C-alpha cells in the first residue's frame, strides 16, 4: 500500500482508539476540567504530573517529559516497536493492519509472520512440557519441585513443565506442522553433530520465560540430579529472546502494578529465587537471569518503580562485576538498595530456612548502594594489616567522594573511622585533598557569553511556540512567518502551526506524527503546566519573548554583515553592506527601548 494509504489507516486507527480509553485501561485517570491526570506510568511519582489531552489526542508528563499520541503510549508502555503497537491497537479496534507494497514493509511483514510463528511454536512447546509434568511420568521433576518446597499452585502460576527426554519435544513439534528450521530458530531445539534434532532443554525441569506481553519467548531448564553439566540453562539468543533486554517474572509484576501498584522491585539472580520469594508473598520480584545488569533492564525496571532492592546471594559483595552493574541502575535514575544476606545463602535458602519473616528482616536491613560498596571494599582487606588497612581507606574514600550530600559524606566517614581506627579528622583531610584534586581535573572551561544568549533565545522561542501551538488568545495575531527560529525543531513546530492556521485548526497532537516526542517538543509542552501560559504575566512575557527573538535575530544579521564587510574587496558592495548594517542597527536600537528584557 502507498504511504498515503497507510497514513489514512493510522488516522482511522487513532480515531477508533480513544486515547483516554486506551491509557485509562493501563492507569487510573482522574478528570480535571477538559484534561485527565494520573501518576506517570513511565516514572515513579506520588503526585500526578501526567496529563492526557482528550481533545487534541496526546499525553504529556510534566515530571519526566514523556509525551506522544496513543501509538507512542502503547509502544512505550508495552515495550514494543511501532509496528507491534499499531497491531495491538488494531486488534483492540477490530481493524486489520493493511499490507504494504514497498520492500521494507514487505520485509517487516515477513519478519512479523516469522515472529508470530515462532511464538506459536514456543507456546505449544510450553503446553507440551506442562502436560508432561502432570502425565504421571515426571516423578523426578515433581520430586525435585517438592524438595524445593514449591506448591502445586505456584508451579501452575509459573507454568512449570517437564522435559522427559531429548526426542519427545521435536517429535511433537514436527507432528504439529512446524519445520525443523523453525524448531531450531525458536531455540526450543538444537541439532547434534550428526544433524539429529533434539530438545535443547532435555531431561530438565522447565521454566517458561514470559515477556511483558504474556508471550513465551524462551525457556530456562534445571537439571534434576548432580551432574557436570550446568545446573541452569537458558534458551540461546533468538529473534524473540535477548536475555539482556528481559527480566524473568516481569509479566506477573506488570499485573501487580495494574492491580494496585508496587512501591519497589526486588532484583534476584535466578528463577528459583524468584519463584520462592513470589510464593512467600513477595510479588514484586524479578530476576536478571544470571547476567550482569544492562541499561535495557534498568529502563524496564524504571517503568514500574523508582526503587530497586538488589538481593543476590551472600557472596555477592566480593563480585566486582556485579557491583559495577548496579551503577547502571543508578545512572538510569533508580534508587538502589542492597539486601545483605547471610554468607553463602541466596534468597531461596533464606525463605526456605527462615520463612517470610526471615527474608523480610533482610529487606529491612537493606542499605544504600554507596554503603554496600564500602562494605564490599572492607571485606576484601585484612584491617589488622597496616598496609591493607591503608588500601581499604584509600578505596573507601574514593567511594565516599561520590556521595550526594555533605550529611551522607560525614556519616560514611564516621563509619570508616570506626572500622579502620583512623581518626575522623584525618579521613576528612584526605577526602578534601582527593576532592580538590578531582575538581581541578574535572573543572569545565568557562562557557562563552554567547551560550547564555543562545539559551535565552531558546527559552523565548519555546514560550512563543507554546502560546501559538496551544492557541492562547494573545498569540492569535503573532506572525510566526516573520520570526527567525535558529533551532530546526522550532522551525518544524512553527511551520506546523502556520499550516494548521491556514487549514483552520491547530491540533498539537498532530506534531507527534512528524517529529520526535522527546527533545524540544517535550520542552514546549512542559510550559503548559499550571498557569505558565495564562494571565497578564504570560501575555507580557510573550511580547517580551517576541522582542527578544527579534533583537537577537537583528544582532545575528549585523554580525553576519560585518563578516561580509571584512571579506569584501569591492567598494560598491561594501557601501551596500554598510547601509544594511545601519538599517539593522537602527531597528535594534528602537527595539532596545521597547518592552522588557529576557
N, C-alpha and C positions, 0 to 999 in steps of 0.2 A: 504494500500500500504506500501511497505517497506521504511525504512529511505533513502536508496539509490535512490529509485524511486522518492521520494519527493525532494531529493537534485537535481536530474536531472530536475524536474519540475521547481524548483527555478532558476536554471541556465538558462533555456529557458525563464522563466518569465523576468529575468533581461536583457536578450538579446533582447527581444521584446519590452521592455520599456527602450528606450534610456534615460539615466539619465539626459542629458541636456534637452531633450524634456519634461520630466516629471517635473523637477524642474523649467524649463522655463515657464510651464503653471501656476506656482504659483507665481514666482517672475521674474522680468526683469533681464536677464543675458546679460552681455557685454563681448564679446570675446576679449581676450588679448593673442596673441600667440596661444599656444595649450590649454589654460585654459579659463574658463568662470567665471566672477566675478559678485558679486551683494552685496547689503546691506543684512546682515544676516536676515533671516526671524524668527530667534529664539531669537534675542535680538535687541533692537532699536539702530541703529547707523547711522551716516551721511556719513562716509567714508567706502566704500566697503571693507570688510575683509573676505567675504565668497567666496570660490573658488570651482568650480566644475572641476574635472579632468576627461575629457570625455574619454580618452584612458583607464584609469585604473578604471573608473566607480565608483568613490567615491567623496564625498564632504567633505570639512573641513572649519571651521570658525576659523581664527586666532585671533578673538576677544573673543569669548565665549568658544571655544574649541569643539563645537558640530561637530561631524563627523559621517559618515556612508555611506551605499550604498543606492540604490533607495528605497528599502523596508524600511530602517530606516528613510529616509526622510519623506515618506508618513505617517509612524507610528507617528513620532514626530509632523509633521505639522497638520495632521488631528486629533491628539489626540486619536488614536485608538490602539488596541493591534496588535500583529504581524499577527495573522490570518486575521483580518479585513483589514490590509494594503495589504496583499497578494491578498485578494479578490478584493480590489479596483483596483490594478494593473492588475489582471487577467481580470476583466471586461473591462479595458481600452485596453488590447491587444486582446480581443476576445477569451480568454482561459478559460477553465473550471478547477476550482481547484479540483484536484483528491481527491477521498475519501480515507481515511486511514483505515487500518485494526487493528491497535492496539487500546487498550481500551481507553487510554487517548484521542486519536484522535477521536474516536467514540463519546466520551462524549463531546468533543469540537464541533463536527459536530451537535450533538443533541442540544447543547446549542445554537448554531447559528441558527438552524432551529426554535427553540422556539423563539429566539430573533426576527428573521425575521417575524414570525407570529404575535407577539405582536406589532411590528412596523406597520404592515399592518392594524391591528385592530385599533390602535390609529389614523392612517391616515384616516381610514373610519369613526372613531368617529369624527374627526375634520371636515370632509366633512358633516357629519350629522348635527353637530352644525352650520356650515356655512349655510347650506340650511335652517335650522330653522330660522336663523336671517333674511333671505330675503323671508320668506314664507308668510309674511303678518300677522303672528300670534305672532310676537315677539315685540309687541308695547312697553311693559315696558323696554325691553332691548334696543331698538333703542332710546326710550325717555331718558334713562339713559345716553347712549353714547352721545346724542346731548347735554344733560345737562352738560356733562364733556367737551364739545367743540370738540369732535372727528369728523373729516371729514370722509366721506364715503371712500375716497381714503386711508386714514390712517388705517381705520378698515380693509380694504381688504389687505393692506400691512402686517398687523399683523395676518391676518386670524381669526379675532374675530368671535365668534359664539354665539349661544343661547341654553341653556337648558330650555325647556318649562315645563318640569315636571320630575317626578322621574322614570317613566316607559318607556318613549319613546326610550331612548338610548339602554337599554338592549334588548328590543324587536327588535330593528333594527339590533343590532349586532348578535343576535341569528338567525335572518332570513338570515343573510349573511353567516351563517355556522360556526360561532365561538362558542366554547363551553362555558358553564357558568364558568368553571375553568379559561379559557383564559380571559374572561371578568374581572374576579377578579384579576388574576395575572398581568394584564396590569395596574391596578389601576383605570381604567375607571369606574368600577362598584364595589359596595360593597354589602354584604349581611346584611339584617336586622336580629334582634334577632330571628325572626321567620323563617329565611332562605330565605326570598324573595330577588331577585336580583334587585337592584335599581341603578340609576345614582349617582355616587359619588359626582357630581357637580350639583345636581338637582336644577333647577329654578335659576341658576346664569348666569351672562354674562361670556362667556368662552374665555379664553386667552390661546392659544396653546403655550407650551414651546418647542422650537425647538433648537436642538443642532447644533454644527458647521458643521455637515454633512447634514444639512437641513432635519433632521428626527424629526418628532413629538415624543417626549419622555414622555410628561406629559401635564397636564392642570392646569391653575390657574382659580379660579372662584370667581366672585364678586357678593355679594348679591345686590339686587336692591332696597330693602325697609329697613327701620330701623328694626333691629331685635336683639335678644340677641345672635344670632349665630355670629361667627367670620366673619368680613367683607370679608376677603380673605381666600381662602382655596386652598392648593396645593394638587396635587396627592400625595398619600403616597409613600414612597420609594419602588422602584421595581427593577427588574434586569436591567431596562432601565434608571431609574431615581434616581439619588442621588443629592439632592439639593446642598450639599456642594461641589460638583465637577462640577457644571454647572453655567452659567451666562445667565440670560434672555437677549435676543436680540443679542447673540454672533453670530448668523447666519448672520444677516444683517451687523454687524460690520466686519465680515470676508469679505463680498462682498465689503464693502467700502475700506478695505485695498487693496484688489486685484485691485480695480478700480483706486487707486491713493495714497494709504497710509493714515494713520491717525497719527497726532502728539501726541495724548494723548487719554485717555479714561475718560469718566465721569461715576463714580460709584454712582448709586442711590439705594434706598432700594426696591422699589416696581414697579409693572407692569405699573400703570398709570403714575408714574413719568417718566418712560422710554418712554412710548408712547407719552406723551405730549411734552417732550423735542425733541424727534425724529420729531414730526410734526412741531415743531418750528424751525427746521433746524439743531439741534444738533445730527448729525448722529452717533457720536462716543460714544453713551450712552449704558450702560449695567446695569443690576440690580442684586444685591446679593440675591434677593427674601426674604428679611427679616432675613436672617441668619447671624450669626457672620461670618466674613470673614475667609476663610480657606487657607491653603497652596496651595491646588489644584486650588482654584480660583485665587490666586495671580500668580501662574505659568501660568494659562490660560491668564491672563492679559498681562504677560510679553512677550507672543508670538506676541502681536500686538503693543506694545508700551513700553516705559520705564517711562512714567509719568501717574499717575492716580489722577484725581480730585475727592475727596470724597464729595458728595453732598447729605447728609442726611437732615432730617428736622431740623427746628430751635431749637429744644430741644436737639439736638444731643450732645452738649457739656457736658451735665450732665450724659451721658450714659457711665459709666466706661468700661463696657464690650466691647462696640463698639470701644472705644478709644484703648483698648488693641489689638483689632483685626487689627487695622491699622498698628501696629508694624509688623505684618506678611507680609504686603506688602513691608515694608522697608527691612525686613530680606531677602526677595527674590530679592533685588537689584533694587526695583522700587522707583522712586521719588514720594513722596506723598504730595499733596497739598489739603488743606481742604477749601471748599467753605462755607463762612459764609452766612446763610440765615436769614431773619427776624424771630424773636421769634415766634414760633408756626406755621410757614409756611413750607410746603415742596416744592420741585421743581415744582410740578404740579401747586400748588397755585400761585407761583411766576410767572410762564409763563402765566397762565390764567388772572391774575390781572395786570401784568406789561409788558407782551409780551416778545418777544425775547430780546429786548434791556435791559429790566429789569433783566432778568436772566444773560445776558452776563455781565452786570455790577457786579453781584455777582461773576461770574467767574473771572473777572479782579481783584477782591479783595481777591482771594484765597490766603491762607497763608501756609507756610511750616508746616509740621506736628508738629515740636517742638514748633513753635509759638502758634499753636492752643492748644496744650496740656497745655501751660502756661495759655492761655485764659480760658480754661475749668477749670483749677485749681482755677483761680481767681473768677470765677462765684460761686464757692462752699462756699466762705467765705465772711463775712462782714468785710471789711477792716477798718471800723470805730471802730471795737472792737479790742483792743490791742492784746488780746490772739489769736483771729482768724487771725489777720494780721501776727503774728509770725508763725502760722501754714502755712499760704499761702507762706510766704517767704521760709520756710524750704522745702516745697513741690516743689516750683518753682526752688530752687537751685538744688534739686535732678534731675530735668529735664534738667537744663542748663548744668550740668556736662557731659551730653551725646552729647552735641554739637560737630560737627566735626571739627571746626576750632576756633582759638582764636578770629578772627573777629566776628564770629557768637556769641560766648560767650559774648564778650564785648557789642554787640548790644542788646542781650537779657537782660543782667544785667542792662543796662541803662533803658530799658523798665520796668523792675521790680521795679527799683528805682523810676521811675515816678509814677507808680501805687500804690506803698506801702508807699512812703515817706521816705524809708530807704536810707541812702547815698550810692552812688556807691562804695566808698572805703570800707565801712563796708560789703557790699554784696560780694565784691571781696575777702576780708579776709576770710569770712565764706566759700566761694566757694573753696578757696585754701585749707582750712582745710579739707573740705569734700573730695576734690580730692586727697590730700595726704593720707588720711585715706583709701580711695578706692585702691590707688596704693599699699599700704602696704599689703592689703588683697589679691589683685589680682596678685601681683608680682610673676612671674613664677620662678621656680628654674633654676639656670643656666644650660644650655644644656651641656652635656659632650662633650669632644673634638671629640669623635668617631662619633657623629651625623654630624659634619661638614664634616668629611671624607666620611661618607655614602652618604651625599648629593652630594659631588663632584663626587663620584663613579657613582651615578645615572645620573648626567649630562653627564659624559663621555660616559656611556653606551647608553644613548639616542642618543647622537651625532653619535656614531659608527653605531648604528642600523638604524638611519635615512639615513645616507650616503649609507649603504648597501641596505636598502629597496628601496630607490629611485634611485638606480643604478648609483651612481656617479663614474666616471672613476677611480679616485684614490682609490676607495674602492673595485674595482673588484677582487683584489687578497687577500683580507682580509680573514683570516681563522677563521670564526666565531666559528667553532667547537672547536678551541683551547681557545676561550675566556670563562672566568669563570663569568657568569652572576648570581648575587645573587638574583635578583628580578625574581619572577615566570613569570610575564608578559613579561619581557625582554627575558626570555628563550623561551617563546612561539613564540615571533617575530623572534628570531634567528633561531629556528627550522623551521619556515615557510620559511624564506629566503633560508636556506640551501636546503630545499625540492624543492623550486622554481628553484634554480640554477641547481639542478640535472635534473629537468624536462625541463630546457631550458628557463624559463621565470619567473621573479619575479613580480607579479602583486599586488601592495599594497591593491587594493580594496578587494582582497580575504580574507584579515585579518578580515574584518567585519563579515565574516561567522563563524569565530571560536573564537572571543573574543569581549569583550565589546568595543563600540566605545569611551567610556569615559576612564578615568584613563591614564595609561602610553601610550597607543596607540595615544591618543589625544596629549600628550606632545611630542611624537616623531614626529608626523605630523606637529606640531607647528614650528618645526625647518626648515621647507621648506619655510618659509616666507622670502621674499626679497632675499638677496644674502648670507644668512647664510651658505648655503651648496655649495657655488660656489667660485672659485678662489684659489689662492695660500694660503691665510689666512685660508680658510676652510680645505685645504689639510694638512697644518701644524697642525691645531687643531685636525684633525682626527688622525694623527700619535701620537700627544701628548696624546690624549684620550686613544688610544690603550695601550701606555706605562703606563699611569696612572692606567688603569684597571689591567694590568699585575703586576705592583708594589703592588697594593692593594691586589690582589689575592695571591701573594707570602707572603705578610705581614700576611694575614689571615692564610695561611698554617703554617707559622713559629709559630704563636700564638697557633694554634691547636696542633702542635707537642710539643711545650713547656708544654702544659697542659698534654699531654700524658706522657711526660718525668717525670713530677711531680707525676703522678698517678702510673707509672710503678715501680715494685719492682724487676724486673728481669734484671740482669746486661747486658745480651746479647741484650735484647730488648732496653734497654736504650742507648747502643752503636749505634744500628741501627737508633734510633730516632735522636741522635746527628749528625750522618752522613747526614741524610736528612735535618736537620736544617742548617748545614754548607753549603750543596748544595744550598738550597733555599736562604741563606744569600748571597752567592757569586753572584747568579743570580740577587738578589735585588740590591746589591752594583753596579753591572755592569749597571743595568738599571738607577740607580740614576745619572750616568754620561752621560746618553744618552737622548736626546730630552728635551723638556720643562717640566715644572711642571704645573699642573692644580690647 
